[in-house]
């Protein structure tokens, strides 16, 4: 992964828009992070579901993007390889 800076705060990451480099699709903003506390690293980022279905009884359809799929963190966007996520978006 290529990063323009060395350090990013969680707040800064959550304010960056996620874009799929394959399609140019805007996927939204980071909703949550999954962190491995034993190894002190981010495992994946969680994005809100792209479906418009809202129900109290529906299961959570958030999109989980493995950290390895993040290709570049820029100043105001995060570029991901969403090729394997195509069925979820």
Biopython code that builds the backbone (N, CA, C, O; Angstrom):
import numpy as np
from Bio.PDB.StructureBuilder import StructureBuilder

atoms = [
    (1, "UNK", "N", (0.842, -1.172, 0.000)),
    (1, "UNK", "CA", (0.000, 0.000, 0.000)),
    (1, "UNK", "C", (0.884, 1.230, 0.000)),
    (1, "UNK", "O", (1.881, 1.288, 0.720)),
    (2, "UNK", "N", (0.520, 2.210, -0.806)),
    (2, "UNK", "CA", (1.264, 3.463, -0.904)),
    (2, "UNK", "C", (0.551, 4.531, -0.094)),
    (2, "UNK", "O", (-0.640, 4.769, -0.290)),
    (3, "UNK", "N", (1.274, 5.176, 0.815)),
    (3, "UNK", "CA", (0.694, 6.225, 1.647)),
    (3, "UNK", "C", (1.479, 7.501, 1.445)),
    (3, "UNK", "O", (2.709, 7.478, 1.425)),
    (4, "UNK", "N", (0.774, 8.627, 1.293)),
    (4, "UNK", "CA", (1.438, 9.912, 1.110)),
    (4, "UNK", "C", (1.993, 10.458, 2.409)),
    (4, "UNK", "O", (2.917, 11.271, 2.381)),
    (5, "UNK", "N", (1.463, 10.042, 3.541)),
    (5, "UNK", "CA", (1.954, 10.482, 4.836)),
    (5, "UNK", "C", (2.294, 9.283, 5.676)),
    (5, "UNK", "O", (2.004, 8.148, 5.297)),
    (6, "UNK", "N", (2.902, 9.522, 6.806)),
    (6, "UNK", "CA", (3.310, 8.413, 7.652)),
    (6, "UNK", "C", (2.243, 8.016, 8.653)),
    (6, "UNK", "O", (2.070, 6.827, 8.923)),
    (7, "UNK", "N", (1.520, 8.981, 9.213)),
    (7, "UNK", "CA", (0.555, 8.696, 10.266)),
    (7, "UNK", "C", (-0.809, 9.286, 9.935)),
    (7, "UNK", "O", (-0.908, 10.376, 9.372)),
    (8, "UNK", "N", (-1.863, 8.548, 10.292)),
    (8, "UNK", "CA", (-3.230, 9.017, 10.103)),
    (8, "UNK", "C", (-3.997, 8.746, 11.381)),
    (8, "UNK", "O", (-3.866, 7.674, 11.973)),
    (9, "UNK", "N", (-4.790, 9.704, 11.809)),
    (9, "UNK", "CA", (-5.642, 9.463, 12.976)),
    (9, "UNK", "C", (-6.907, 8.749, 12.507)),
    (9, "UNK", "O", (-7.253, 8.797, 11.327)),
    (10, "UNK", "N", (-7.588, 8.093, 13.431)),
    (10, "UNK", "CA", (-8.841, 7.422, 13.087)),
    (10, "UNK", "C", (-9.862, 8.412, 12.554)),
    (10, "UNK", "O", (-10.607, 8.105, 11.623)),
    (11, "UNK", "N", (-9.896, 9.602, 13.145)),
    (11, "UNK", "CA", (-10.834, 10.627, 12.689)),
    (11, "UNK", "C", (-10.543, 11.016, 11.249)),
    (11, "UNK", "O", (-11.468, 11.168, 10.450)),
    (12, "UNK", "N", (-9.270, 11.180, 10.908)),
    (12, "UNK", "CA", (-8.911, 11.529, 9.534)),
    (12, "UNK", "C", (-9.306, 10.424, 8.562)),
    (12, "UNK", "O", (-9.823, 10.702, 7.480)),
    (13, "UNK", "N", (-9.064, 9.177, 8.943)),
    (13, "UNK", "CA", (-9.439, 8.061, 8.075)),
    (13, "UNK", "C", (-10.947, 8.018, 7.850)),
    (13, "UNK", "O", (-11.399, 7.768, 6.733)),
    (14, "UNK", "N", (-11.727, 8.259, 8.901)),
    (14, "UNK", "CA", (-13.190, 8.195, 8.783)),
    (14, "UNK", "C", (-13.757, 9.341, 7.951)),
    (14, "UNK", "O", (-14.889, 9.259, 7.476)),
    (15, "UNK", "N", (-12.981, 10.408, 7.772)),
    (15, "UNK", "CA", (-13.426, 11.545, 6.961)),
    (15, "UNK", "C", (-13.056, 11.406, 5.486)),
    (15, "UNK", "O", (-13.448, 12.239, 4.668)),
    (16, "UNK", "N", (-12.308, 10.361, 5.141)),
    (16, "UNK", "CA", (-11.883, 10.156, 3.755)),
    (16, "UNK", "C", (-12.885, 9.279, 3.009)),
    (16, "UNK", "O", (-13.361, 8.274, 3.537)),
    (17, "UNK", "N", (-13.196, 9.670, 1.783)),
    (17, "UNK", "CA", (-14.128, 8.888, 0.972)),
    (17, "UNK", "C", (-13.400, 7.683, 0.381)),
    (17, "UNK", "O", (-12.238, 7.779, -0.013)),
    (18, "UNK", "N", (-14.097, 6.551, 0.325)),
    (18, "UNK", "CA", (-13.544, 5.317, -0.227)),
    (18, "UNK", "C", (-13.957, 5.207, -1.690)),
    (18, "UNK", "O", (-15.137, 5.327, -2.018)),
    (19, "UNK", "N", (-12.976, 4.977, -2.571)),
    (19, "UNK", "CA", (-13.247, 4.860, -4.004)),
    (19, "UNK", "C", (-12.612, 3.580, -4.526)),
    (19, "UNK", "O", (-11.463, 3.272, -4.208)),
    (20, "UNK", "N", (-13.371, 2.831, -5.337)),
    (20, "UNK", "CA", (-12.877, 1.616, -5.980)),
    (20, "UNK", "C", (-12.059, 2.018, -7.203)),
    (20, "UNK", "O", (-12.586, 2.672, -8.102)),
    (21, "UNK", "N", (-10.773, 1.639, -7.257)),
    (21, "UNK", "CA", (-9.911, 2.029, -8.375)),
    (21, "UNK", "C", (-10.292, 1.340, -9.676)),
    (21, "UNK", "O", (-9.946, 1.832, -10.750)),
    (22, "UNK", "N", (-11.000, 0.209, -9.610)),
    (22, "UNK", "CA", (-11.377, -0.522, -10.820)),
    (22, "UNK", "C", (-12.542, 0.128, -11.552)),
    (22, "UNK", "O", (-12.561, 0.169, -12.783)),
    (23, "UNK", "N", (-13.512, 0.636, -10.802)),
    (23, "UNK", "CA", (-14.721, 1.177, -11.420)),
    (23, "UNK", "C", (-14.905, 2.673, -11.208)),
    (23, "UNK", "O", (-15.716, 3.299, -11.890)),
    (24, "UNK", "N", (-14.164, 3.251, -10.273)),
    (24, "UNK", "CA", (-14.344, 4.675, -9.941)),
    (24, "UNK", "C", (-15.559, 4.909, -9.052)),
    (24, "UNK", "O", (-15.939, 6.056, -8.812)),
    (25, "UNK", "N", (-16.168, 3.841, -8.565)),
    (25, "UNK", "CA", (-17.365, 3.947, -7.736)),
    (25, "UNK", "C", (-17.021, 4.505, -6.362)),
    (25, "UNK", "O", (-16.065, 4.073, -5.718)),
    (26, "UNK", "N", (-17.821, 5.472, -5.929)),
    (26, "UNK", "CA", (-17.678, 6.009, -4.582)),
    (26, "UNK", "C", (-18.453, 5.091, -3.644)),
    (26, "UNK", "O", (-19.661, 4.913, -3.803)),
    (27, "UNK", "N", (-17.764, 4.514, -2.674)),
    (27, "UNK", "CA", (-18.380, 3.542, -1.774)),
    (27, "UNK", "C", (-18.799, 4.143, -0.442)),
    (27, "UNK", "O", (-19.422, 3.463, 0.373)),
    (28, "UNK", "N", (-18.469, 5.398, -0.210)),
    (28, "UNK", "CA", (-18.863, 6.041, 1.041)),
    (28, "UNK", "C", (-17.681, 6.278, 1.952)),
    (28, "UNK", "O", (-16.545, 6.425, 1.501)),
    (29, "UNK", "N", (-17.965, 6.313, 3.236)),
    (29, "UNK", "CA", (-16.958, 6.617, 4.239)),
    (29, "UNK", "C", (-16.837, 5.456, 5.217)),
    (29, "UNK", "O", (-17.774, 4.673, 5.377)),
    (30, "UNK", "N", (-15.694, 5.346, 5.866)),
    (30, "UNK", "CA", (-15.453, 4.264, 6.817)),
    (30, "UNK", "C", (-16.440, 4.371, 7.976)),
    (30, "UNK", "O", (-16.590, 5.425, 8.593)),
    (31, "UNK", "N", (-17.099, 3.266, 8.253)),
    (31, "UNK", "CA", (-18.041, 3.195, 9.373)),
    (31, "UNK", "C", (-17.332, 2.685, 10.624)),
    (31, "UNK", "O", (-17.613, 3.135, 11.735)),
    (32, "UNK", "N", (-16.409, 1.739, 10.430)),
    (32, "UNK", "CA", (-15.732, 1.128, 11.572)),
    (32, "UNK", "C", (-14.447, 0.474, 11.090)),
    (32, "UNK", "O", (-14.225, 0.327, 9.889)),
    (33, "UNK", "N", (-13.608, 0.087, 12.034)),
    (33, "UNK", "CA", (-12.371, -0.629, 11.746)),
    (33, "UNK", "C", (-12.341, -1.912, 12.555)),
    (33, "UNK", "O", (-12.831, -1.945, 13.684)),
    (34, "UNK", "N", (-11.769, -2.971, 11.989)),
    (34, "UNK", "CA", (-11.508, -4.187, 12.754)),
    (34, "UNK", "C", (-10.004, -4.228, 12.996)),
    (34, "UNK", "O", (-9.207, -4.149, 12.062)),
    (35, "UNK", "N", (-9.629, -4.354, 14.281)),
    (35, "UNK", "CA", (-8.229, -4.274, 14.667)),
    (35, "UNK", "C", (-7.824, -5.550, 15.388)),
    (35, "UNK", "O", (-8.559, -6.062, 16.232)),
    (36, "UNK", "N", (-6.643, -6.057, 15.043)),
    (36, "UNK", "CA", (-6.045, -7.188, 15.755)),
    (36, "UNK", "C", (-5.221, -6.591, 16.890)),
    (36, "UNK", "O", (-4.142, -6.045, 16.659)),
    (37, "UNK", "N", (-5.727, -6.694, 18.105)),
    (37, "UNK", "CA", (-5.066, -6.087, 19.269)),
    (37, "UNK", "C", (-3.781, -6.807, 19.647)),
    (37, "UNK", "O", (-2.884, -6.198, 20.230)),
    (38, "UNK", "N", (-3.675, -8.091, 19.326)),
    (38, "UNK", "CA", (-2.462, -8.840, 19.656)),
    (38, "UNK", "C", (-1.288, -8.420, 18.758)),
    (38, "UNK", "O", (-0.149, -8.307, 19.212)),
    (39, "UNK", "N", (-1.594, -8.196, 17.485)),
    (39, "UNK", "CA", (-0.540, -7.831, 16.537)),
    (39, "UNK", "C", (-0.477, -6.330, 16.274)),
    (39, "UNK", "O", (0.396, -5.863, 15.541)),
    (40, "UNK", "N", (-1.404, -5.570, 16.872)),
    (40, "UNK", "CA", (-1.426, -4.103, 16.744)),
    (40, "UNK", "C", (-1.509, -3.653, 15.277)),
    (40, "UNK", "O", (-0.694, -2.860, 14.806)),
    (41, "UNK", "N", (-2.505, -4.178, 14.582)),
    (41, "UNK", "CA", (-2.668, -3.797, 13.178)),
    (41, "UNK", "C", (-4.148, -3.805, 12.797)),
    (41, "UNK", "O", (-4.970, -4.468, 13.429)),
    (42, "UNK", "N", (-4.456, -3.060, 11.762)),
    (42, "UNK", "CA", (-5.823, -3.008, 11.240)),
    (42, "UNK", "C", (-6.024, -4.215, 10.327)),
    (42, "UNK", "O", (-5.215, -4.470, 9.435)),
    (43, "UNK", "N", (-7.105, -4.950, 10.557)),
    (43, "UNK", "CA", (-7.430, -6.118, 9.738)),
    (43, "UNK", "C", (-8.277, -5.710, 8.531)),
    (43, "UNK", "O", (-8.026, -6.144, 7.407)),
    (44, "UNK", "N", (-9.289, -4.865, 8.785)),
    (44, "UNK", "CA", (-10.187, -4.457, 7.704)),
    (44, "UNK", "C", (-10.910, -3.170, 8.080)),
    (44, "UNK", "O", (-10.945, -2.762, 9.241)),
    (45, "UNK", "N", (-11.486, -2.546, 7.052)),
    (45, "UNK", "CA", (-12.350, -1.393, 7.269)),
    (45, "UNK", "C", (-13.772, -1.812, 6.926)),
    (45, "UNK", "O", (-13.984, -2.636, 6.038)),
    (46, "UNK", "N", (-14.731, -1.251, 7.621)),
    (46, "UNK", "CA", (-16.138, -1.588, 7.416)),
    (46, "UNK", "C", (-16.836, -0.370, 6.825)),
    (46, "UNK", "O", (-16.745, 0.738, 7.353)),
    (47, "UNK", "N", (-17.538, -0.604, 5.712)),
    (47, "UNK", "CA", (-18.293, 0.449, 5.033)),
    (47, "UNK", "C", (-19.776, 0.166, 5.190)),
    (47, "UNK", "O", (-20.174, -0.996, 5.277)),
    (48, "UNK", "N", (-20.605, 1.206, 5.228)),
    (48, "UNK", "CA", (-22.046, 0.965, 5.310)),
    (48, "UNK", "C", (-22.565, 0.289, 4.046)),
    (48, "UNK", "O", (-21.994, 0.442, 2.967)),
    (49, "UNK", "N", (-23.635, -0.445, 4.192)),
    (49, "UNK", "CA", (-24.266, -1.134, 3.072)),
    (49, "UNK", "C", (-24.648, -0.145, 1.975)),
    (49, "UNK", "O", (-25.034, 0.988, 2.264)),
    (50, "UNK", "N", (-24.543, -0.566, 0.736)),
    (50, "UNK", "CA", (-24.907, 0.266, -0.411)),
    (50, "UNK", "C", (-26.379, 0.116, -0.792)),
    (50, "UNK", "O", (-26.868, 0.812, -1.682)),
    (51, "UNK", "N", (-27.086, -0.794, -0.117)),
    (51, "UNK", "CA", (-28.505, -0.992, -0.427)),
    (51, "UNK", "C", (-29.333, 0.039, 0.312)),
    (51, "UNK", "O", (-28.928, 0.551, 1.355)),
    (52, "UNK", "N", (-30.478, 0.330, -0.230)),
    (52, "UNK", "CA", (-31.356, 1.324, 0.384)),
    (52, "UNK", "C", (-32.391, 0.692, 1.304)),
    (52, "UNK", "O", (-33.256, 1.386, 1.839)),
    (53, "UNK", "N", (-32.305, -0.638, 1.493)),
    (53, "UNK", "CA", (-33.255, -1.328, 2.359)),
    (53, "UNK", "C", (-32.945, -1.017, 3.823)),
    (53, "UNK", "O", (-31.835, -1.268, 4.292)),
    (54, "UNK", "N", (-33.905, -0.483, 4.525)),
    (54, "UNK", "CA", (-33.738, -0.214, 5.949)),
    (54, "UNK", "C", (-34.871, -0.904, 6.690)),
    (54, "UNK", "O", (-36.047, -0.652, 6.426)),
    (55, "UNK", "N", (-34.506, -1.773, 7.614)),
    (55, "UNK", "CA", (-35.502, -2.497, 8.382)),
    (55, "UNK", "C", (-34.940, -2.801, 9.762)),
    (55, "UNK", "O", (-33.741, -3.023, 9.928)),
    (56, "UNK", "N", (-35.818, -2.806, 10.736)),
    (56, "UNK", "CA", (-35.382, -3.131, 12.086)),
    (56, "UNK", "C", (-34.970, -4.594, 12.219)),
    (56, "UNK", "O", (-34.172, -4.946, 13.088)),
    (57, "UNK", "N", (-35.516, -5.436, 11.357)),
    (57, "UNK", "CA", (-35.282, -6.859, 11.479)),
    (57, "UNK", "C", (-34.332, -7.420, 10.417)),
    (57, "UNK", "O", (-34.075, -8.624, 10.397)),
    (58, "UNK", "N", (-33.816, -6.578, 9.548)),
    (58, "UNK", "CA", (-32.903, -7.087, 8.523)),
    (58, "UNK", "C", (-31.506, -7.260, 9.101)),
    (58, "UNK", "O", (-31.117, -6.567, 10.041)),
    (59, "UNK", "N", (-30.760, -8.197, 8.525)),
    (59, "UNK", "CA", (-29.403, -8.419, 9.017)),
    (59, "UNK", "C", (-28.491, -7.318, 8.504)),
    (59, "UNK", "O", (-28.777, -6.665, 7.500)),
    (60, "UNK", "N", (-27.408, -7.129, 9.201)),
    (60, "UNK", "CA", (-26.444, -6.105, 8.861)),
    (60, "UNK", "C", (-25.748, -6.481, 7.555)),
    (60, "UNK", "O", (-25.172, -7.565, 7.463)),
    (61, "UNK", "N", (-25.786, -5.617, 6.550)),
    (61, "UNK", "CA", (-25.189, -5.896, 5.261)),
    (61, "UNK", "C", (-24.014, -4.971, 4.993)),
    (61, "UNK", "O", (-23.779, -4.576, 3.851)),
    (62, "UNK", "N", (-23.273, -4.623, 6.042)),
    (62, "UNK", "CA", (-22.114, -3.770, 5.862)),
    (62, "UNK", "C", (-21.081, -4.472, 4.988)),
    (62, "UNK", "O", (-21.063, -5.699, 4.895)),
    (63, "UNK", "N", (-20.227, -3.684, 4.354)),
    (63, "UNK", "CA", (-19.199, -4.202, 3.466)),
    (63, "UNK", "C", (-17.868, -4.166, 4.212)),
    (63, "UNK", "O", (-17.445, -3.112, 4.685)),
    (64, "UNK", "N", (-17.215, -5.314, 4.315)),
    (64, "UNK", "CA", (-15.917, -5.392, 4.980)),
    (64, "UNK", "C", (-14.817, -5.467, 3.924)),
    (64, "UNK", "O", (-14.811, -6.365, 3.082)),
    (65, "UNK", "N", (-13.894, -4.520, 3.979)),
    (65, "UNK", "CA", (-12.798, -4.449, 3.019)),
    (65, "UNK", "C", (-11.499, -4.832, 3.734)),
    (65, "UNK", "O", (-11.067, -4.115, 4.636)),
    (66, "UNK", "N", (-10.871, -5.943, 3.351)),
    (66, "UNK", "CA", (-9.605, -6.315, 3.974)),
    (66, "UNK", "C", (-8.550, -5.225, 3.768)),
    (66, "UNK", "O", (-8.511, -4.575, 2.723)),
    (67, "UNK", "N", (-7.706, -5.037, 4.766)),
    (67, "UNK", "CA", (-6.687, -3.986, 4.703)),
    (67, "UNK", "C", (-5.775, -4.174, 3.488)),
    (67, "UNK", "O", (-5.271, -3.195, 2.937)),
    (68, "UNK", "N", (-5.564, -5.416, 3.071)),
    (68, "UNK", "CA", (-4.716, -5.690, 1.908)),
    (68, "UNK", "C", (-5.303, -5.114, 0.615)),
    (68, "UNK", "O", (-4.569, -4.902, -0.350)),
    (69, "UNK", "N", (-6.610, -4.861, 0.584)),
    (69, "UNK", "CA", (-7.255, -4.309, -0.611)),
    (69, "UNK", "C", (-7.081, -2.797, -0.725)),
    (69, "UNK", "O", (-7.406, -2.220, -1.763)),
    (70, "UNK", "N", (-6.579, -2.152, 0.314)),
    (70, "UNK", "CA", (-6.355, -0.713, 0.251)),
    (70, "UNK", "C", (-5.070, -0.479, -0.529)),
    (70, "UNK", "O", (-4.003, -0.970, -0.160)),
    (71, "UNK", "N", (-5.190, 0.279, -1.614)),
    (71, "UNK", "CA", (-4.052, 0.508, -2.508)),
    (71, "UNK", "C", (-3.330, 1.814, -2.215)),
    (71, "UNK", "O", (-2.109, 1.886, -2.347)),
    (72, "UNK", "N", (-4.070, 2.852, -1.817)),
    (72, "UNK", "CA", (-3.436, 4.150, -1.578)),
    (72, "UNK", "C", (-4.306, 4.969, -0.640)),
    (72, "UNK", "O", (-5.529, 5.015, -0.778)),
    (73, "UNK", "N", (-3.655, 5.609, 0.311)),
    (73, "UNK", "CA", (-4.332, 6.565, 1.180)),
    (73, "UNK", "C", (-3.806, 7.933, 0.799)),
    (73, "UNK", "O", (-2.628, 8.233, 0.992)),
    (74, "UNK", "N", (-4.686, 8.762, 0.256)),
    (74, "UNK", "CA", (-4.298, 10.100, -0.175)),
    (74, "UNK", "C", (-4.638, 11.139, 0.875)),
    (74, "UNK", "O", (-4.829, 10.825, 2.050)),
    (75, "UNK", "N", (-4.709, 12.374, 0.430)),
    (75, "UNK", "CA", (-5.011, 13.483, 1.322)),
    (75, "UNK", "C", (-6.463, 13.445, 1.773)),
    (75, "UNK", "O", (-6.753, 13.683, 2.945)),
    (76, "UNK", "N", (-7.388, 13.144, 0.847)),
    (76, "UNK", "CA", (-8.805, 13.152, 1.213)),
    (76, "UNK", "C", (-9.591, 11.948, 0.700)),
    (76, "UNK", "O", (-10.809, 11.897, 0.869)),
    (77, "UNK", "N", (-8.922, 10.981, 0.078)),
    (77, "UNK", "CA", (-9.594, 9.765, -0.383)),
    (77, "UNK", "C", (-8.741, 8.541, -0.079)),
    (77, "UNK", "O", (-7.526, 8.633, 0.100)),
    (78, "UNK", "N", (-9.409, 7.396, -0.027)),
    (78, "UNK", "CA", (-8.742, 6.107, 0.112)),
    (78, "UNK", "C", (-9.132, 5.280, -1.105)),
    (78, "UNK", "O", (-10.318, 5.082, -1.368)),
    (79, "UNK", "N", (-8.135, 4.796, -1.850)),
    (79, "UNK", "CA", (-8.392, 3.986, -3.033)),
    (79, "UNK", "C", (-8.255, 2.517, -2.679)),
    (79, "UNK", "O", (-7.266, 2.093, -2.081)),
    (80, "UNK", "N", (-9.267, 1.746, -3.061)),
    (80, "UNK", "CA", (-9.255, 0.305, -2.768)),
    (80, "UNK", "C", (-9.421, -0.498, -4.047)),
    (80, "UNK", "O", (-9.941, 0.002, -5.044)),
    (81, "UNK", "N", (-8.978, -1.743, -4.009)),
    (81, "UNK", "CA", (-9.231, -2.700, -5.078)),
    (81, "UNK", "C", (-10.500, -3.438, -4.693)),
    (81, "UNK", "O", (-10.473, -4.349, -3.866)),
    (82, "UNK", "N", (-11.615, -3.041, -5.298)),
    (82, "UNK", "CA", (-12.911, -3.606, -4.937)),
    (82, "UNK", "C", (-13.353, -4.718, -5.847)),
    (82, "UNK", "O", (-14.540, -5.045, -5.881)),
    (83, "UNK", "N", (-12.441, -5.312, -6.588)),
    (83, "UNK", "CA", (-12.799, -6.357, -7.539)),
    (83, "UNK", "C", (-13.518, -7.529, -6.872)),
    (83, "UNK", "O", (-14.495, -8.040, -7.420)),
    (84, "UNK", "N", (-13.056, -7.957, -5.712)),
    (84, "UNK", "CA", (-13.673, -9.080, -5.011)),
    (84, "UNK", "C", (-14.914, -8.667, -4.222)),
    (84, "UNK", "O", (-15.628, -9.517, -3.691)),
    (85, "UNK", "N", (-15.166, -7.366, -4.149)),
    (85, "UNK", "CA", (-16.324, -6.874, -3.418)),
    (85, "UNK", "C", (-17.520, -6.616, -4.323)),
    (85, "UNK", "O", (-18.582, -6.216, -3.845)),
    (86, "UNK", "N", (-17.363, -6.839, -5.612)),
    (86, "UNK", "CA", (-18.383, -6.469, -6.603)),
    (86, "UNK", "C", (-19.752, -7.065, -6.301)),
    (86, "UNK", "O", (-20.770, -6.435, -6.586)),
    (87, "UNK", "N", (-19.798, -8.255, -5.735)),
    (87, "UNK", "CA", (-21.091, -8.884, -5.446)),
    (87, "UNK", "C", (-21.776, -8.271, -4.228)),
    (87, "UNK", "O", (-22.980, -8.451, -4.048)),
    (88, "UNK", "N", (-21.027, -7.547, -3.383)),
    (88, "UNK", "CA", (-21.605, -6.961, -2.185)),
    (88, "UNK", "C", (-22.049, -5.524, -2.393)),
    (88, "UNK", "O", (-22.847, -5.002, -1.615)),
    (89, "UNK", "N", (-21.544, -4.884, -3.427)),
    (89, "UNK", "CA", (-21.833, -3.464, -3.659)),
    (89, "UNK", "C", (-23.011, -3.310, -4.573)),
    (89, "UNK", "O", (-23.408, -2.188, -4.887)),
]
sb = StructureBuilder()
sb.init_structure("model")
sb.init_model(0)
sb.init_chain("A")
sb.init_seg("    ")
for serial, (resi, resn, name, xyz) in enumerate(atoms, 1):
    if name == "N":
        sb.init_residue(resn, " ", resi, " ")
    sb.init_atom(name, np.array(xyz, "f"), 0.0, 1.0, " ", f" {name:<3s}", serial, name[0])
structure = sb.get_structure()
